[in-house]
Amino acid sequence: MTRPFDDSQRLIDSVNHAVAHKKQLSILGHGTKAHYARSTHGDALQSRDHVGVIEYRPDELTISVRAGTSLTEIKDVLDEHDQMLACDPPRFFGGGTIGGAVASGLSGPGRPWYGNIRDAVLGIEIVNGLGECMRFGGSVMKNVAGFDVSRMMVGSLGIFGLILSVNLRVHPKPEIERTTKLELEWDQAWKVQGETISKPSAVSATCYWSGTLYLRLSGNRASVNETLGRYPESTETENELWEHVRDHNHPFFHRQEQLQRAWLGRGTQPEITNAGDQLVEWAGAQVWSHLGPTDSQALEDNDTSEPFDRTSANSETESKYVKRLRRAFDPHLLFNSDLRL
């Protein structure tokens, strides 16, 4: 386990130096999400040495950690008390920090059941573009009402400020977890996925790829067995599948073509023309595809579809709301100035 180290003063001094000398900064943690969003403007501001658990209260189901702390280390700490993060952030290339997880806002297969990392954030500490240290939210589930700035930082790609620490909600781990699979045509698989959302069950993730629907079942032994009994034709498989899908280590993600994703409203059935060219998560709400010269591109015309690479997906313009927030938090465009939301 990494030795805790408070590097906040160096980070604050670096920001103040950049403000004084009118320089720009590119925030960098482990660099595992460079294929998703990467800033190339300005000097690198490395936060991965700012690590460690600040406070962990298992009885209150909360944990406070410095931004450079790895997701793997947080998992190890929570495992000791049979607890887990109340979200499912990816760990690309086996790494990633909690600061990067918050800044990207990405979620794994458990998103519809566990919630987004935004739902788990209770409070946050940042340095804004004026070099000021600011705290929002709190460290417990009951906080004073007001502007929920801490959750606004989720998915902001670091453009509003440098994250120093995060307070998070955690959950008890399920008693058991099992994975089962069914060989189904897409229309049948679509109906089964819909039932996992509309009816109470132990399902905590779904994935459909290449003619097979995978279901993760989590909970106590009785609820998992009851749900398994609904699918007598299914066969059990390894639980590691969900890590591979979450972290993009699954064979589907190994292709070289541009990775595309689409979000669909609940109840909207996507068109799957070639079961090997698309991977469907979130009970049908998120669809991954590859856009190549020979692909069917079934989702190409869907206005909810965009490249996973944010440098390709981002437009040159920002909404008036993002512009206002950026002026308030980072008026000099100090942080990740080339990224757009």
Secondary structure, DSSP 4 states (H G I P E B T S, - for coil): -PPPB--HHHHHHHHHHHHHTT--EEEESS-TTTTT----SSEEEE-TTSB-EEEEETTTTEEEEETT-BHHHHHHHHHTTTEEESS----GGG--BHHHHHHH----TTHHHH--HHHHEEEEEEE-TTS-EEEEE-SSSS---S--HHHHTTT-TTSS-EEEEEEEEEEEPPSEEEEEEEE--HHHHHHHHHHHHHS--SEEEEEEETTEEEEEEEE-HHHHHHHHTT-TT-EEE-TTHHHHHHTT-SGGGG-SSEEEEEE--TTPPPP-SSTTTEEEEGGGTEEEEEE-TTS--TTTT-TTEEESSHHHH--S---HHHHHHHHHH-TT--BSTT---
